[in-house]
Amino acid sequence: MIVRDNRIWAALFTPEMSAFFERYYSERGVRIFKQSEIAVIENGSRARLRNGVAVDFEFLVAGIGVRPATALAERAGLPVDNGIVVNEYLETRDTNICAAGDVANYPDSLFANKRRRVEHWDNAVSQGQHLANNLLGNREPFVHVPYFFSDVFDLSYEFWGDASSADRVVHRGDLQTSSFSVWWLSQNRLVAAFAMNRPDEEREIAPELIRSKQTVSAERIRNSATVRHAVA
């Protein structure tokens, strides 16, 4: 695993979470090259890193994201900025034309002054369903908690929200084991949550608290029997 940052998944994970997954990967034979990147591929089976280290491989996967296909929208004269720009109803400047899924750059009302373009099937499904409902005459703004999940060896975890504005992080459970959750707060409101091998109650309450913007107590999240008791 070759990553540019000084720890894996630094954009999403806390240092404690990165340390857990680095240890978990290493115990299963994964070599991790941090603060590294590939300079060149040699003979289709060797990656030469910028520091000169050579890494042989049989199969290479590059996680680089996607480039939204906006040419048709541009030719139609619609605003394009990191995707097709839409309003809260997923409508373009021409309200007879809508966009949904990976290509749509929409205003996220759950996070102040935030526009978002999400490359994940959960977002595409949710926007497609919402847009269909709007086209049937039930016009409502699109409000959705960003979500993704991943399976790693024998682990499965879920992540909700956007932690970029957080001013406090609370860990729940034991980060030395494979059962813990992490909660990101901004001004005592939950903005993101991670759960791995945790009770259903935690998985269910996480998106609810993000959506409702209720005030919560960091101490109660950490110490209460259930996270529902954390609502102030």
N, C-alpha and C positions, 0 to 999 in steps of 0.2 A: 504494500500500500504506500503510495507516494503522495504526500500532501505538501502544499506550499506553506501552511501555517506551522507554528511551533507546537501544536497539539492537534489531534484529529477532531474534525467537526467543530472548530473553534467558533464558527459563525452562529452555531445553535447551542452548543453544549457549554456548561460551566466547566472550569478546570477539573473539578472532582469527577464529573461525568466522563470527560476525556480520559482521565487517568484510569477509570474503571474499564472503559472499552479498549484502551491500549493494552492493559494487562490481560483482559479477556482474549483479545486477538492474539497476543504474543503466546499465551498458553496453548493456543491451537495452531501454532506454527506459522503465523503471519508475521512477516518482517515489515516493519514500518520505517519509512524514510521521511522524517519531518524536515520542514524548511527546505524542501527539495522540489525540483520540477524536471521534466524530461526535456533535454536539449535536442535529441535526435533519435530516431529509430534506425537501427543498423540491421540489415539483412532480414528484416521482418521478424526477428526473434530476440533482439537485444535492445534495451532502452539505455541510452547513455544520458546520465543526469548532468546538470550544469556543473556540478563539482567534480565531474570526471568518473564517478562511480558507474560501473556497468551492471545492469540487472537483466539477466536472461529470463525469457518468458515463453510460454506456449500459447498464451491467449491474453490479449490486452483489452481492458475496458477503460474508456476515458469518459469521465463524468463532466460534460461541458455545457449542458443545458441545450436549449433550442433557440432558433431565430424565428420569431413570429412571421408568418406569411401575410404581409400587408399590401402586396402589390395591387391587388384588386381594389382595396379600399382607397389606396393612393390615387389610382386612376379615376375613381369615382369622386375624388375631391374631398374625401373625408379626413378629419384630423388623425394623424398617426404619430405616436410618441411611445416607444417601447411597446408596441402593440396598437390595436385599434382603440382609440379613445371613446369610451362610452360613459353615459351618466348612470345614476343609481338604478335606473330601470333597464340597464344594458342596451340602451338606445344610443346610436351615433348622433352626430349633429343633424342628420336627416332621420327623423324619428320613425320613418318607414323602414329603416335599415338597422338591424341589431347585430350584436356580436357576442359570442359566449365562448368559454373555454380558454385554452392557453393563449389565444390571440387577443383576448379582451383586457384592456387596461381600465379598471373600474375604480370608483371611489369607495373606500372601505369605511363605512360609517362607524364601525366599532373602534377605530383608531383615528384620532384627530389628524386632519390634514394629510391623510395617507391615501395614495393611489397604489393599486396593487395589480400585478399580472402574475397569476399562479400557474406553474407548470406541474399540475397533478390531476389525476383522473377524478378525484373527489370533487374538486372545484368545477371541472368540466361537466360532470353529471349534475351537480347542484345548480349550476347556471343554466344548463339546458332545460332542466325541469322547471326552474323558476321562470325562464323566458316563455316556455310553452304555456304556463299558467297565465302570464301577462297577456299573451296573444289571444287567450280565450276570454279576456275581458276583466281579469282580476289583477289590475295594475297595482303592483306594490314594489317598493324598492328592494333590491337584493341585499340581504343582510346574512352573512355567513361567517362562521368562525373558521379560519384557515386550519387545515388538518392534513396530516400525513402519517403513515405508519411504515415500519420496516421490520423485516425478519433478519436476524443475524445469528448464524449457526442455530442453536436451539432457543434463542431468545426472540421475543416479539415485543415491540414497544410502539407507543403512539405519542404524537406531539400535536398540541392545539395552540393556536394564537400566534402572537408576534412578540418576541422578547426584547426587541430593539430599544424600547422606551423604559425598560425595567430599572428601578432604583433599588430593588431588594430581591434576593433569591432565598428560597426556603427549601431545604432538602427534607424529605420525609422517608423514613425507612432506613435501611442500612446499605450504604454505598459500597460496602465490601462484599455484598451479596448481589444476586441478580434480581432482587425485589426492592425497588425504591421508586419514588416519584419526586419531581422537582417542580416548584411553583415560582413563577416570576411575577412580582408585584410592581405596580407603578402608582404612587400616591395611594397606597392601601387598596388598590383594585387589582384583581387578577388579570394579567394580560397574556400569559402563556403558561402551559403546563405540559409535563412529560410524565408518562406512567409506563412502568415495565413490571409485569407480573404482580400487579396490584389488585386490590378488591374492586369489584365492579362499581361500587359507590364512588370511588375516586375517578374512574373513567367517565362516569355519567355526570358527575358534578362539575368537572373541569370546563367543558364548553358552556354549560349553563351559567357559571360564574363569570366567564369572560363576556358572554353575550349580555348578561343583566347589568354588568358594571357595578355590582354591589360592593360595598366596603367590607373588607375582610381583615382578620387579625393574623399576622404572620406567626405569632406565638401559638395561636390555636391551630393553625394549619400544621405546625410542627408537632404539637403535643396532644391535640384532641383525639378522642377515639375515632371520630369520623370527621371528614373535611367539612361536612355540612355545618358542624358546630363552629366553623371558623367565621361565619357571617356575623359581622359586628352588629 
